[in-house]
């Protein structure tokens, strides 16, 4: 199947670039988790990547993610929820997502307070002045971190951010490092950084990203949303 061969080639190429960027930065590639973002793509895309040995997958819409999770139940994979999350869907997402990258407000944390399993959490920081973008305002970050830390089923991993289109990614990522300093003073274990997408993952590796969220560079162009 030609599509699958192309997918495999893009996957190997991107993974090779990631490994090289890690070596260039003096980092161990083993400390970087690549989350392949499969939103809008069929389950077959995920199955092909599983066959290549990949385990970490990212989805951004609950309606779509839950169906894929059901279909792939029993497979050895790790689901990362990366999209904006409505409070009334939080509990449902926490049933299949092992990691939620997009926690950005206290009401969401409250909904997750009594879930029956441990879920890893990143706090998404908004790097723009547009509140519609999702992400907590930097000024509200520490209060949100305290809230997550006080919530037994949640394990606070660190910060997530999306570089604004109108800014040099490296500069935007530097701001995240600054916010992380403040976070680590209070929550020393929250060291992880979920930064870097298809356009800027090399810059993200250079600043210390531990989680990359890569879609199109591996999967190819996304089919239109349904
Ligand atoms: C879609 C998406 C990605 C992946 O984007 P690509 O540009 O396709 O790599 C990463 N992070 C988030 C939050 C996304 O919604």
py3Dmol code that shows the C-alpha trace and the ligand (Angstrom):
import py3Dmol

protein = """\
ATOM      1  CA  UNK A   1       0.000   0.000   0.000  1.00  0.00           C
ATOM      2  CA  UNK A   2       1.656   3.213  -1.217  1.00  0.00           C
ATOM      3  CA  UNK A   3       0.122   5.410   1.476  1.00  0.00           C
ATOM      4  CA  UNK A   4       1.516   3.241   4.204  1.00  0.00           C
ATOM      5  CA  UNK A   5       5.001   3.189   2.641  1.00  0.00           C
ATOM      6  CA  UNK A   6       4.976   6.985   2.479  1.00  0.00           C
ATOM      7  CA  UNK A   7       3.831   7.180   6.064  1.00  0.00           C
ATOM      8  CA  UNK A   8       6.638   4.872   7.106  1.00  0.00           C
ATOM      9  CA  UNK A   9       9.202   6.931   5.172  1.00  0.00           C
ATOM     10  CA  UNK A  10       8.037  10.214   6.722  1.00  0.00           C
ATOM     11  CA  UNK A  11       7.966   8.655  10.162  1.00  0.00           C
ATOM     12  CA  UNK A  12      11.519   7.322   9.876  1.00  0.00           C
ATOM     13  CA  UNK A  13      12.747  10.618   8.470  1.00  0.00           C
ATOM     14  CA  UNK A  14      11.236  12.717  11.259  1.00  0.00           C
ATOM     15  CA  UNK A  15      12.424  10.305  13.958  1.00  0.00           C
ATOM     16  CA  UNK A  16      15.908  10.501  12.449  1.00  0.00           C
ATOM     17  CA  UNK A  17      15.826  14.299  12.540  1.00  0.00           C
ATOM     18  CA  UNK A  18      14.677  14.239  16.141  1.00  0.00           C
ATOM     19  CA  UNK A  19      17.520  11.911  17.126  1.00  0.00           C
ATOM     20  CA  UNK A  20      20.031  14.119  15.309  1.00  0.00           C
ATOM     21  CA  UNK A  21      18.666  17.302  16.925  1.00  0.00           C
ATOM     22  CA  UNK A  22      18.980  15.640  20.330  1.00  0.00           C
ATOM     23  CA  UNK A  23      22.607  14.724  19.656  1.00  0.00           C
ATOM     24  CA  UNK A  24      23.289  18.275  18.413  1.00  0.00           C
ATOM     25  CA  UNK A  25      21.856  19.620  21.665  1.00  0.00           C
ATOM     26  CA  UNK A  26      23.827  17.135  23.772  1.00  0.00           C
ATOM     27  CA  UNK A  27      20.612  15.424  24.824  1.00  0.00           C
ATOM     28  CA  UNK A  28      19.678  11.768  25.100  1.00  0.00           C
ATOM     29  CA  UNK A  29      16.969  10.995  22.506  1.00  0.00           C
ATOM     30  CA  UNK A  30      15.474   8.650  25.104  1.00  0.00           C
ATOM     31  CA  UNK A  31      14.339  11.630  27.173  1.00  0.00           C
ATOM     32  CA  UNK A  32      12.157  12.971  24.345  1.00  0.00           C
ATOM     33  CA  UNK A  33       8.696  11.475  23.744  1.00  0.00           C
ATOM     34  CA  UNK A  34       7.316  12.018  20.271  1.00  0.00           C
ATOM     35  CA  UNK A  35       3.536  12.149  20.290  1.00  0.00           C
ATOM     36  CA  UNK A  36       2.234  11.528  16.779  1.00  0.00           C
ATOM     37  CA  UNK A  37      -0.882  13.664  16.351  1.00  0.00           C
ATOM     38  CA  UNK A  38      -3.416  11.622  14.392  1.00  0.00           C
ATOM     39  CA  UNK A  39      -6.460  13.916  14.591  1.00  0.00           C
ATOM     40  CA  UNK A  40      -8.724  13.681  11.496  1.00  0.00           C
ATOM     41  CA  UNK A  41      -6.777  10.620  10.323  1.00  0.00           C
ATOM     42  CA  UNK A  42      -8.329   7.134  10.272  1.00  0.00           C
ATOM     43  CA  UNK A  43      -7.526   4.356  12.719  1.00  0.00           C
ATOM     44  CA  UNK A  44      -5.565   2.693   9.900  1.00  0.00           C
ATOM     45  CA  UNK A  45      -2.946   5.441  10.203  1.00  0.00           C
ATOM     46  CA  UNK A  46      -2.514   4.655  13.880  1.00  0.00           C
ATOM     47  CA  UNK A  47      -2.365   0.911  13.165  1.00  0.00           C
ATOM     48  CA  UNK A  48       0.409   1.462  10.611  1.00  0.00           C
ATOM     49  CA  UNK A  49       2.415   3.463  13.139  1.00  0.00           C
ATOM     50  CA  UNK A  50       1.820   0.838  15.829  1.00  0.00           C
ATOM     51  CA  UNK A  51       3.231  -1.720  13.403  1.00  0.00           C
ATOM     52  CA  UNK A  52       6.340   0.451  13.109  1.00  0.00           C
ATOM     53  CA  UNK A  53       6.687   0.285  16.876  1.00  0.00           C
ATOM     54  CA  UNK A  54       5.289   3.693  17.758  1.00  0.00           C
ATOM     55  CA  UNK A  55       3.278   3.949  20.984  1.00  0.00           C
ATOM     56  CA  UNK A  56       2.384   7.584  21.756  1.00  0.00           C
ATOM     57  CA  UNK A  57      -0.560   9.168  19.927  1.00  0.00           C
ATOM     58  CA  UNK A  58      -2.245  12.538  20.270  1.00  0.00           C
ATOM     59  CA  UNK A  59      -5.844  13.517  19.589  1.00  0.00           C
ATOM     60  CA  UNK A  60      -7.573  16.852  20.058  1.00  0.00           C
ATOM     61  CA  UNK A  61     -11.305  16.160  19.838  1.00  0.00           C
ATOM     62  CA  UNK A  62     -13.060  13.909  22.305  1.00  0.00           C
ATOM     63  CA  UNK A  63     -15.772  12.662  19.931  1.00  0.00           C
ATOM     64  CA  UNK A  64     -13.117  11.402  17.564  1.00  0.00           C
ATOM     65  CA  UNK A  65     -10.602  10.226  20.156  1.00  0.00           C
ATOM     66  CA  UNK A  66     -13.054   8.104  22.137  1.00  0.00           C
ATOM     67  CA  UNK A  67     -14.025   6.111  19.038  1.00  0.00           C
ATOM     68  CA  UNK A  68     -10.395   5.458  18.157  1.00  0.00           C
ATOM     69  CA  UNK A  69      -9.616   4.473  21.727  1.00  0.00           C
ATOM     70  CA  UNK A  70     -12.490   1.984  21.687  1.00  0.00           C
ATOM     71  CA  UNK A  71     -11.447   0.527  18.368  1.00  0.00           C
ATOM     72  CA  UNK A  72      -7.842   0.137  19.489  1.00  0.00           C
ATOM     73  CA  UNK A  73      -8.628  -1.140  22.948  1.00  0.00           C
ATOM     74  CA  UNK A  74      -6.108  -3.777  24.008  1.00  0.00           C
ATOM     75  CA  UNK A  75      -3.329  -2.304  21.874  1.00  0.00           C
ATOM     76  CA  UNK A  76      -0.243  -1.257  23.726  1.00  0.00           C
ATOM     77  CA  UNK A  77      -0.459   2.491  23.205  1.00  0.00           C
ATOM     78  CA  UNK A  78      -0.452   5.730  25.161  1.00  0.00           C
ATOM     79  CA  UNK A  79      -3.153   8.309  24.433  1.00  0.00           C
ATOM     80  CA  UNK A  80      -2.334  11.978  24.781  1.00  0.00           C
ATOM     81  CA  UNK A  81      -5.203  14.454  24.757  1.00  0.00           C
ATOM     82  CA  UNK A  82      -3.849  17.730  23.347  1.00  0.00           C
ATOM     83  CA  UNK A  83      -6.875  19.820  22.342  1.00  0.00           C
ATOM     84  CA  UNK A  84      -9.036  22.361  24.087  1.00  0.00           C
ATOM     85  CA  UNK A  85     -11.126  20.469  26.575  1.00  0.00           C
ATOM     86  CA  UNK A  86     -14.673  21.295  27.612  1.00  0.00           C
ATOM     87  CA  UNK A  87     -15.276  20.777  31.315  1.00  0.00           C
ATOM     88  CA  UNK A  88     -18.258  18.517  30.694  1.00  0.00           C
ATOM     89  CA  UNK A  89     -16.053  16.144  28.631  1.00  0.00           C
ATOM     90  CA  UNK A  90     -13.138  16.033  31.061  1.00  0.00           C
ATOM     91  CA  UNK A  91     -14.192  12.887  32.912  1.00  0.00           C
ATOM     92  CA  UNK A  92     -14.876  11.019  29.703  1.00  0.00           C
ATOM     93  CA  UNK A  93     -11.483  11.972  28.286  1.00  0.00           C
ATOM     94  CA  UNK A  94      -9.766  10.820  31.474  1.00  0.00           C
ATOM     95  CA  UNK A  95     -11.152   7.315  30.889  1.00  0.00           C
ATOM     96  CA  UNK A  96      -8.834   6.692  27.942  1.00  0.00           C
ATOM     97  CA  UNK A  97      -6.256   9.502  27.969  1.00  0.00           C
ATOM     98  CA  UNK A  98      -3.105   8.689  29.897  1.00  0.00           C
ATOM     99  CA  UNK A  99      -1.828  12.233  29.519  1.00  0.00           C
ATOM    100  CA  UNK A 100      -3.787  15.480  29.168  1.00  0.00           C
ATOM    101  CA  UNK A 101      -1.630  18.272  27.745  1.00  0.00           C
ATOM    102  CA  UNK A 102      -4.248  21.008  27.753  1.00  0.00           C
ATOM    103  CA  UNK A 103      -5.328  21.649  31.344  1.00  0.00           C
ATOM    104  CA  UNK A 104      -5.809  25.391  31.508  1.00  0.00           C
ATOM    105  CA  UNK A 105      -8.381  26.292  34.168  1.00  0.00           C
ATOM    106  CA  UNK A 106      -9.509  25.362  37.667  1.00  0.00           C
ATOM    107  CA  UNK A 107     -12.974  24.172  36.618  1.00  0.00           C
ATOM    108  CA  UNK A 108     -11.345  21.445  34.540  1.00  0.00           C
ATOM    109  CA  UNK A 109      -9.222  20.303  37.476  1.00  0.00           C
ATOM    110  CA  UNK A 110     -12.291  20.120  39.701  1.00  0.00           C
ATOM    111  CA  UNK A 111     -13.994  17.771  37.230  1.00  0.00           C
ATOM    112  CA  UNK A 112     -11.001  15.431  37.449  1.00  0.00           C
ATOM    113  CA  UNK A 113     -10.781  15.408  41.244  1.00  0.00           C
ATOM    114  CA  UNK A 114     -12.430  12.012  41.717  1.00  0.00           C
ATOM    115  CA  UNK A 115     -11.490  10.020  38.641  1.00  0.00           C
ATOM    116  CA  UNK A 116     -10.565   6.400  39.433  1.00  0.00           C
ATOM    117  CA  UNK A 117      -7.170   6.355  37.724  1.00  0.00           C
ATOM    118  CA  UNK A 118      -3.994   8.405  37.592  1.00  0.00           C
ATOM    119  CA  UNK A 119      -3.694  10.839  34.704  1.00  0.00           C
ATOM    120  CA  UNK A 120      -0.581  12.843  33.853  1.00  0.00           C
ATOM    121  CA  UNK A 121      -1.241  16.514  33.339  1.00  0.00           C
ATOM    122  CA  UNK A 122       0.484  19.362  31.543  1.00  0.00           C
ATOM    123  CA  UNK A 123      -0.620  22.923  32.146  1.00  0.00           C
ATOM    124  CA  UNK A 124      -1.114  24.690  28.845  1.00  0.00           C
ATOM    125  CA  UNK A 125       0.204  28.238  28.914  1.00  0.00           C
ATOM    126  CA  UNK A 126      -1.233  30.817  26.547  1.00  0.00           C
ATOM    127  CA  UNK A 127       1.635  32.622  24.812  1.00  0.00           C
ATOM    128  CA  UNK A 128      -0.659  35.127  23.103  1.00  0.00           C
ATOM    129  CA  UNK A 129      -2.914  37.885  24.393  1.00  0.00           C
ATOM    130  CA  UNK A 130      -5.907  36.196  22.766  1.00  0.00           C
ATOM    131  CA  UNK A 131      -7.902  34.464  25.520  1.00  0.00           C
ATOM    132  CA  UNK A 132      -9.757  32.447  22.857  1.00  0.00           C
ATOM    133  CA  UNK A 133      -6.566  30.529  22.057  1.00  0.00           C
ATOM    134  CA  UNK A 134      -6.736  28.286  25.085  1.00  0.00           C
ATOM    135  CA  UNK A 135      -4.099  28.047  27.766  1.00  0.00           C
ATOM    136  CA  UNK A 136      -3.866  29.645  31.170  1.00  0.00           C
ATOM    137  CA  UNK A 137      -2.638  33.246  31.355  1.00  0.00           C
ATOM    138  CA  UNK A 138       0.926  33.211  32.737  1.00  0.00           C
ATOM    139  CA  UNK A 139      -0.199  35.213  35.762  1.00  0.00           C
ATOM    140  CA  UNK A 140      -2.660  32.468  36.757  1.00  0.00           C
ATOM    141  CA  UNK A 141      -0.274  29.589  36.187  1.00  0.00           C
ATOM    142  CA  UNK A 142       0.997  28.974  39.708  1.00  0.00           C
ATOM    143  CA  UNK A 143      -2.455  28.989  41.277  1.00  0.00           C
ATOM    144  CA  UNK A 144      -3.541  26.422  38.696  1.00  0.00           C
ATOM    145  CA  UNK A 145      -0.463  24.300  39.413  1.00  0.00           C
ATOM    146  CA  UNK A 146      -1.310  24.282  43.122  1.00  0.00           C
ATOM    147  CA  UNK A 147      -4.817  23.176  42.284  1.00  0.00           C
ATOM    148  CA  UNK A 148      -3.574  20.254  40.179  1.00  0.00           C
ATOM    149  CA  UNK A 149      -1.009  19.242  42.800  1.00  0.00           C
ATOM    150  CA  UNK A 150      -3.769  19.102  45.413  1.00  0.00           C
ATOM    151  CA  UNK A 151      -5.807  16.788  43.206  1.00  0.00           C
ATOM    152  CA  UNK A 152      -4.874  13.187  44.077  1.00  0.00           C
ATOM    153  CA  UNK A 153      -5.481  11.418  40.746  1.00  0.00           C
ATOM    154  CA  UNK A 154      -3.505  14.000  38.760  1.00  0.00           C
ATOM    155  CA  UNK A 155       0.251  13.937  38.350  1.00  0.00           C
ATOM    156  CA  UNK A 156       1.641  17.344  37.416  1.00  0.00           C
ATOM    157  CA  UNK A 157       4.220  16.807  34.691  1.00  0.00           C
ATOM    158  CA  UNK A 158       4.994  20.343  33.518  1.00  0.00           C
ATOM    159  CA  UNK A 159       4.047  22.918  30.914  1.00  0.00           C
ATOM    160  CA  UNK A 160       2.653  22.755  27.419  1.00  0.00           C
ATOM    161  CA  UNK A 161       2.516  25.578  24.889  1.00  0.00           C
ATOM    162  CA  UNK A 162       1.885  26.306  21.227  1.00  0.00           C
ATOM    163  CA  UNK A 163       4.207  28.903  19.677  1.00  0.00           C
ATOM    164  CA  UNK A 164       2.185  31.825  18.248  1.00  0.00           C
ATOM    165  CA  UNK A 165       2.363  32.037  14.456  1.00  0.00           C
ATOM    166  CA  UNK A 166       3.458  35.661  14.562  1.00  0.00           C
ATOM    167  CA  UNK A 167       6.501  34.997  16.733  1.00  0.00           C
ATOM    168  CA  UNK A 168       9.845  33.263  16.294  1.00  0.00           C
ATOM    169  CA  UNK A 169       9.307  29.842  17.977  1.00  0.00           C
ATOM    170  CA  UNK A 170      12.645  29.932  19.804  1.00  0.00           C
ATOM    171  CA  UNK A 171      11.693  33.237  21.439  1.00  0.00           C
ATOM    172  CA  UNK A 172       8.250  32.002  22.424  1.00  0.00           C
ATOM    173  CA  UNK A 173       9.780  28.840  23.908  1.00  0.00           C
ATOM    174  CA  UNK A 174      12.222  30.945  25.951  1.00  0.00           C
ATOM    175  CA  UNK A 175       9.228  32.514  27.661  1.00  0.00           C
ATOM    176  CA  UNK A 176       7.989  29.040  28.588  1.00  0.00           C
ATOM    177  CA  UNK A 177      11.371  28.268  30.167  1.00  0.00           C
ATOM    178  CA  UNK A 178      10.980  31.410  32.242  1.00  0.00           C
ATOM    179  CA  UNK A 179       7.507  30.357  33.430  1.00  0.00           C
ATOM    180  CA  UNK A 180       8.893  26.926  34.252  1.00  0.00           C
ATOM    181  CA  UNK A 181      11.471  28.447  36.592  1.00  0.00           C
ATOM    182  CA  UNK A 182       8.661  29.878  38.667  1.00  0.00           C
ATOM    183  CA  UNK A 183       6.772  26.599  38.562  1.00  0.00           C
ATOM    184  CA  UNK A 184       9.754  24.500  39.620  1.00  0.00           C
ATOM    185  CA  UNK A 185      10.333  26.661  42.688  1.00  0.00           C
ATOM    186  CA  UNK A 186       6.991  25.377  44.010  1.00  0.00           C
ATOM    187  CA  UNK A 187       6.643  22.044  42.193  1.00  0.00           C
ATOM    188  CA  UNK A 188      10.155  20.690  41.622  1.00  0.00           C
ATOM    189  CA  UNK A 189       8.932  17.519  39.897  1.00  0.00           C
ATOM    190  CA  UNK A 190       7.006  19.374  37.181  1.00  0.00           C
ATOM    191  CA  UNK A 191      10.018  19.433  34.882  1.00  0.00           C
ATOM    192  CA  UNK A 192       8.494  18.302  31.572  1.00  0.00           C
ATOM    193  CA  UNK A 193       7.894  20.511  28.555  1.00  0.00           C
ATOM    194  CA  UNK A 194       5.388  19.691  25.831  1.00  0.00           C
ATOM    195  CA  UNK A 195       6.564  21.984  23.030  1.00  0.00           C
ATOM    196  CA  UNK A 196       7.083  21.674  19.318  1.00  0.00           C
ATOM    197  CA  UNK A 197       4.881  20.749  16.380  1.00  0.00           C
ATOM    198  CA  UNK A 198       5.694  19.957  12.729  1.00  0.00           C
ATOM    199  CA  UNK A 199       7.007  23.464  12.055  1.00  0.00           C
ATOM    200  CA  UNK A 200       9.089  23.996  15.159  1.00  0.00           C
ATOM    201  CA  UNK A 201      10.070  20.704  16.763  1.00  0.00           C
ATOM    202  CA  UNK A 202      13.784  21.219  16.139  1.00  0.00           C
ATOM    203  CA  UNK A 203      13.673  24.537  18.026  1.00  0.00           C
ATOM    204  CA  UNK A 204      11.700  22.818  20.782  1.00  0.00           C
ATOM    205  CA  UNK A 205      14.341  20.112  21.189  1.00  0.00           C
ATOM    206  CA  UNK A 206      17.018  22.796  21.411  1.00  0.00           C
ATOM    207  CA  UNK A 207      15.292  24.451  24.394  1.00  0.00           C
ATOM    208  CA  UNK A 208      14.714  21.159  26.203  1.00  0.00           C
ATOM    209  CA  UNK A 209      11.280  19.879  25.150  1.00  0.00           C
ATOM    210  CA  UNK A 210      10.508  16.448  26.595  1.00  0.00           C
ATOM    211  CA  UNK A 211       7.323  15.929  24.542  1.00  0.00           C
ATOM    212  CA  UNK A 212       6.905  16.816  20.873  1.00  0.00           C
ATOM    213  CA  UNK A 213       3.430  16.862  19.320  1.00  0.00           C
ATOM    214  CA  UNK A 214       3.954  16.163  15.646  1.00  0.00           C
ATOM    215  CA  UNK A 215       1.133  15.756  13.134  1.00  0.00           C
ATOM    216  CA  UNK A 216       1.469  16.623   9.448  1.00  0.00           C
ATOM    217  CA  UNK A 217       5.246  16.149   9.192  1.00  0.00           C
ATOM    218  CA  UNK A 218       4.585  12.456   9.854  1.00  0.00           C
ATOM    219  CA  UNK A 219       0.972  11.798   8.857  1.00  0.00           C
ATOM    220  CA  UNK A 220       0.894  14.058   5.811  1.00  0.00           C
ATOM    221  CA  UNK A 221      -1.834  16.592   5.196  1.00  0.00           C
ATOM    222  CA  UNK A 222      -4.885  16.190   7.411  1.00  0.00           C
ATOM    223  CA  UNK A 223      -8.144  15.196   5.711  1.00  0.00           C
ATOM    224  CA  UNK A 224     -10.797  17.921   6.134  1.00  0.00           C
ATOM    225  CA  UNK A 225     -12.620  17.908   9.482  1.00  0.00           C
ATOM    226  CA  UNK A 226     -15.984  16.176   9.410  1.00  0.00           C
TER     227      UNK A 226
END
"""
ligand_1 = """\
15
LIG
C -2.804 19.604 15.644
C -1.926 19.894 16.796
C -0.561 19.574 16.776
C 0.142 18.984 15.568
O 0.234 19.957 14.561
P 1.116 19.738 13.250
O 1.396 21.122 12.786
O 0.298 18.969 12.299
O 2.343 19.024 13.656
C 0.187 19.817 17.918
N -0.368 20.364 19.015
C -1.667 20.699 19.079
C -2.203 21.307 20.325
C -2.489 20.487 17.973
O -3.784 20.823 18.041
"""
view = py3Dmol.view(width=600, height=400)
view.addModel(protein, "pdb")
view.setStyle({"model": 0}, {"cartoon": {"style": "trace"}})
view.addModel(ligand_1, "xyz")
view.setStyle({"model": 1}, {"stick": {}})
view.zoomTo()
view.show()
